[in-house]
Each structure stands twice: as structure tokens, then as C-alpha cells.
Amino acid sequence: SACVLPVCEESTMHDVLRMSKKTQKPLAENVVLYFAIEMLYAVSSLHNSRMIHGRLSPKSFHIALHQITELPPWNRSHKGGWAERGLILSELHDAIDIDMYSDRVQFRCDPDSKRVT
């Protein structure tokens, strides 16, 4: 299986969380909700492609906001320019293509190594 992703020069969620901790300024509630929804959307899209990430972390989510311009209010259909913004899921080197295994194979997360086995 192969996955082609755009080059991500933007920050990651890890950078945002680190900066919030460093400045001791919590993220606004609406920003947290936006990123939480975008994380779920990204993982759901991956799962709909029959892939398992394998090792999610804040470093796996690149922020793709590009140039901030006037956008209509956010909506879950990602219309009005929102499709090009949000989070891009990366670090797919541990991803598992479910179609490569029989339906009887089960996957579980090992909490110690934080990996899917």
C-alpha cells in the first residue's frame, strides 16, 4: 500500500500544545473543540480508507490553516474553503492496511509501547 501526502511545513498539534504550556495560556475552548473535531474527522477518514494509523500522537497532526482569509462559518461538510484547512494526518509509517489481512485478524493496542499489534 502507498499513501501520498502533501509536504507539511506548518506546525503540528505538538507544537501548539508545547507553546500553550510554555506561555501558560490555555487554548480557547472553541479552538480546542475545532481541533478535536478535526482529529476525529482525520482518523475517521483514514479508517474509512480501511487503514489503521498505528501510533497516533500530537506530532501526527499537522495544522493546515494556510493563509487565514475570510471564511464562512465552519461546518462539518467542510464547504466554503474549509476543505483545504484543518489537520493533516501524517506519520503513517506504522499504518496498517486492513485489506492486507483476513477478516479473522484482530488488532489491539499495546499500552506500554503505544503500538498496534
Secondary structure, DSSP 8 states (H G I E B T S, - for coil): ---------S-BHHHHHHHHHHHT----HHHHHHHHHHHHHHHHHHHHTTEE-S---GGGEEEE--S--------TT-TTTGGGSEEEE--GGG-EEGGGS-TT----EETTTTEE-
